[in-house]
Amino acid sequence: MSENMTKRVALVTGASSGIGREIAGLLIENGIDVYGVGRTFSAEDFAEGGFYKKGSGRFTPLTADLSELYGAKKLAEELREILRRKKETLDFLVNCAGIAYYGLHENLDAVKIHEMVSVNVEAPMVLATEFLRELRENRGTVVNISSVTAKSQANTHGCAYGATKAALTSFGNSLFEEVRKHGVRVCNIHPDLTETNLYRNADFTVSGEAVSCLFAREVADAVLYCITAREGLVVTDITVRPSINKIVKKNPETQVK
């Protein structure tokens, strides 16, 4: 970590679990203050010896439901007030919160589709527009945690989810072309199957074998690489995949609905 990276501030959505939690933890380890967003946080993470207890005051939890109408707007207003009081500005925006529903598209309903669009696409767009001016002033970075499905020609049993991630990637690509002349970096990261709770609404999960899934910390490493690249270098696209494509069918009796 270079000296000019100290005392910088990041907003990380989805920070209560999975990839977002690992991203927040890694940024804290590298001297970055993190405002982490989640619907709920585990009390164990803030207990003695807990994941965020080790952050030495660098982590501030913010509870928000990004699937709600104006959820991202309300979050931005809350954070802006906190930053104003503390005389801080935002350097990094990491859009990691995500939701996925898998299965035949005919079995989805409007509520599930709305939730995916709101969390996976709308929230990153709203947060970017809310903080882009100060990110430009700080020559900051926007990182979108997209998905390898964004690059697929077809996502059977995940049509809507894949479409939301393709939209997020398209947004990131276009945003970079708008802001690159101001020194703002935008990176889309495309993880493949990762050992997280993303597949709670699916009839499958990852195998847990190192050769056939990613670990959340590995995706977090890619984020750190993007935001610590030398000035003038922009990593706009990273795809991270395991060497073997393998999923495991869940027991129907234990599947989360």
C-alpha positions, 0 to 999 in steps of 0.5 A, spaced: 500 500 500 502 506 497 502 512 502 497 516 498 492 510 499 492 511 507 486 514 510 482 513 504 474 512 504 470 506 501 463 504 500 462 497 499 455 494 498 453 487 500 458 487 506 455 483 511 457 476 508 460 473 502 464 477 497 462 484 500 465 482 507 471 479 504 472 486 500 471 490 506 476 486 510 481 486 505 480 494 504 481 495 512 487 491 512 490 495 507 488 502 511 482 504 507 476 506 512 470 502 509 462 504 510 459 497 509 452 496 507 448 490 509 441 488 510 443 485 517 450 484 520 452 478 525 453 480 532 459 475 532 462 479 527 463 485 532 464 481 538 471 480 541 475 477 535 470 478 530 471 479 523 470 487 523 472 487 531 479 487 528 478 493 523 481 498 529 475 503 528 476 503 520 469 499 519 462 503 519 456 498 518 450 501 514 443 497 514 439 498 508 435 494 503 437 496 496 431 492 493 426 497 496 424 503 492 429 509 493 433 504 498 439 506 494 437 514 494 436 513 502 443 510 503 446 515 499 443 521 503 445 517 510 452 516 508 453 523 505 451 526 512 456 522 515 461 524 511 459 531 511 460 531 519 466 527 519 469 532 513 471 526 509 469 524 502 469 518 498 474 515 494 472 508 492 465 505 490 464 498 490 458 495 488 458 488 491 450 487 493 447 482 489 441 477 489 440 471 484 434 467 483 435 461 479 430 456 475 426 456 469 424 463 467 416 461 467 417 460 475 419 467 477 414 472 479 414 480 479 417 480 486 423 476 484 425 480 478 424 487 481 428 485 487 434 482 482 433 489 478 433 493 484 439 490 487 443 488 481 442 494 477 439 500 479 442 501 486 449 501 483 447 506 478 444 510 483 450 510 488 454 512 482 450 518 480 450 520 487 457 520 488 460 521 482 462 528 482 466 527 489 469 521 486 471 525 480 474 530 484 478 525 488 480 521 482 477 515 485 475 508 483 468 505 481 468 497 482 462 493 480 462 486 482 458 483 476 458 475 474 461 471 468 454 470 466 454 477 463 459 474 458 455 468 456 450 468 450 445 464 454 444 463 461 438 458 461 435 457 468 438 464 470 435 468 464 433 474 469 439 474 473 444 474 467 440 479 464 441 484 470 449 482 470 450 484 463 446 490 464 451 492 470 457 490 466 454 495 460 453 500 465 460 500 467 463 500 460 459 506 458 461 510 465 468 509 464 468 512 457 464 518 460 469 519 466 476 516 464 478 523 462 477 526 469 482 520 472 476 516 475 477 508 474 471 503 473 472 496 473 467 490 472 469 484 475 466 477 473 467 472 478 464 465 476 462 460 481 464 462 488 463 459 495 458 464 498 450 464 499 448 467 493 446 460 491 441 460 496 435 461 491 437 455 487 437 447 487 444 447 486 451 450 490 458 450 489 462 443 490 467 447 495 473 444 492 478 449 490 479 446 483 471 447 481 470 454 485 472 461 487 473 463 494 470 470 496 477 472 498 480 471 491 475 476 488 476 481 493 484 480 491 482 482 484 478 489 487 484 491 491 488 490 485 484 494 481 484 500 486 491 500 487 494 500 480 498 505 479 495 512 477 494 512 469 493 504 469 486 502 469 484 495 469 477 495 466 475 488 466 477 482 470 474 475 469 476 470 475 474 462 474 476 456 477 479 451 472 473 446 473 466 447 472 462 443 477 456 444 481 452 440 486 445 438 486 442 440 493 437 436 497 430 438 495 428 437 503 434 442 505 433 447 499 432 454 501 425 457 498 
